[in-house]
Amino acid sequence: MATPDTRTQILDAAEQLFAEHGYSGTSIRAITKLAGANLAAVGYHFGSKADLMGAVARRATEPINAAQCAGLDTLLARTPDPTVGELVEAFAGPLFDALPGGDEGGARRSRLIVMILSDPAEAARGWTGPAEDTVRDRYFAAFARALPGLSPQELWFRMRGILAVTSVDRLQVHQHPTPGCDSPTPGEAARHWALTFLTAAVSAPPTRT
């Protein structure tokens, strides 16, 4: 097997450390030490720590975004108004595919996504661009048509909840396997449970204040 190039080694090290320690808790020196690279290599390949954070996040999320877009395209080719359950499956399903619960790489990327959603550092969230905005906006519009009674603020809260619940579930399955299961993940059963739960949560009546 070929040895990863320096850029890939830095990305791998940064993904691991950002996932474990957050953005502010990870130094460039720690990343380059783990990667076996010199400090100048980060500047050469990425520019800055914030740019490296963006590269790490995009590498983890681009396959998920592509699958989410493909799933929505398939739904909209069949009907202009997919159901909430269909939208939840198209939105959350790629997370299960990309973050397998029984795999260390899946667990690490689950931690990374949880970090992106919760880290207070602006660089952990400010890396998104037009590609990520397009996925978000397309699903937001489709969910809004399916759930016309929700305010934009509450709808976006529920969409973030889909990402958070799925990522935490994938991470927990890896760290704390379900008692009595032969495998660290119940496989399709876990996916079905999660999609059923998330569909019910997203479909709940608007919150009255």
N, C-alpha and C positions, 0 to 999 in steps of 0.2 A: 504494500500500500504506500502511495506517495506521501511524503511528509507535507503537512499543510504549509502554505506560504505564510510569510510574516503577517500579512493583512488578516488572513483567516485566523491565525493563532491569536492575534490581538482581539479580534471579534469574539472568539470563543472564551478567552480569559475575561473580557469585559462583561460578556453575558453572564458568566458564572458569578462574578463579583458584584455586579449591579443587582442581580437577583437575590444574592445573599445579604448584601449590606446596604442596598439602596444607592442612590446617586451620590449624595453628599458623603456617605460613609465609604466610598470607594475612591482611591487616589490613582492618578495616572501611574505613579511609581509601582503600586501594587499590581496594576494590570500588566505593565511591561515585565515585572518580575515573574508573574505567573506565566506569561506568554514566552518568556525567554528572549525578549526583544529589548532594544535600548529606548530611552525616553524619546529620542528624536523621531522614532518610527511612528509614534502616534500622530505627531504633527505632520509628518510626510504623507501618511496614508489617509488621515481623517481631518486634520486641521486643529481641532480642539476637543476637550473632553465632552462638551455638549454635542459636537458633531459626531463623536464616537457613540454617544448615547443614542442619537438618531439612527445611526447605521445599525446598531445592535437591535433597536426596536423594529426598524423596518425589515431586517432580515427575519425576525420572528413573526411579524404580522402580515407581511406581503402574501405568503401562501394562503393564510386565513382569509384575507381580504379578497383575493382572487376567487377562492371557492365560494365566499359569500355572494359575490357579484354574479358568479355563474349560477348559483342556486336561485337568486332572485330573477335572473334572466329567464330561467326555465319556468318559474312560476308565472311571470308576467306574459310569457308567450302563450300560456294556456288560458289565463284569465286576468283581466285588469285589476281584480279585487281578490287577492288571495286571503284565506282565513288567517286569523291570528296564529293558530297552531302551525300552519304551513310556513308562515313568516318566522316564527320562533325556531322551527327546525332548520330552515335555510340559514338563519343567522347564527344559531348556536351549534348546529351540527358540525361545521368545520372546526370548531374549537375541540370537539371530542376527537376528530380525526388527527388534528395537529398536536394534541396534547395527551397522548396515551398515558393512562394512569399507571401502568406497570413499567414505565420506561423512565430512566433517570433524566434523559434529555427532555421528555415531556414534562416531568416535574420541574425541571429548571426553567423551562419557558413558561410554565404556569406561574412560578414565583415571579418571573420577570413581568408578566402581565399584571399580576396583583400589585407589584411595585409601581408600575406605570400608573395604575388607577389610584394609588394611595399616597405615593411619595410627594411630600410638599415642595420639593425642588421644581422650579419652573421647567428646567431642562428635561425632567422626566416626562413632562406632558407636552412641551412646546415644540416637539420634533415633527409633529404631523404636518402634512402638506395636502395638495389637491387630491392625491390618490385616496388618502384616508378620509378626507372630507367628502369625497364622492360616495364612498360606501356608506358612511354615516347618513348623509343626506338622502340617499335613495331609500334606505330602510326606514328612516324617519318618516318620509312621505308615505311609504306603503303602510306602515303601522298607523299613521294618522288617519288614513282612509278607513282602515279596519276598526279603529277605535276613535271615532269622531268626538266622543264626549270628554276625552282627556285633554287637559291643558298641555301646551308644548313642554312646559317645565316638568310636569309629572310623567309625560311620555318619555322624555329623555332620561329621567331618573330610572324608569323601568328598563330602558334599553341598557343603561350602565349596569343595572342589576343583573341582566342576563350575562354580561361579560364577567362580572365579579363572581356570581354564584358558580358558573361553570369552571372558571379558573381555580377557585378555591376547592371545589369538589375534586378536580383532577389532581391537585396537589395533595389533598388529604388522603385520597385513595392510595397514592404512592407511599406516603409517609406512615399511614395507619390503615393497613389492609382490613377489609371487612372480616370480622371473625367468622370462621367456618367456611370461607371461600378458598378454593384450591388455587385460584389466581389472585393477584393483587388488585384486579379490577373485575367487577361483575360483567364487563363487556357491554353487549347490547342491552342488557337489563338496566344497567346504570344510565345509559343514554336515554332509554325510554322513560325511566323514572324522572330524570332531570327535565326532559322536554315536557312531560306531563305537568310537573310542578311549575315550570316556568310559564307554560301556556296559561295555566290557571292564574298565576300571579299577574302576568301582563294583562289578562282579560278582566281583572277585578274592576268593579265599578269605580268611577272617579272618587277620590278622597274628598270628603266634604269638610270644609274648615269653618 
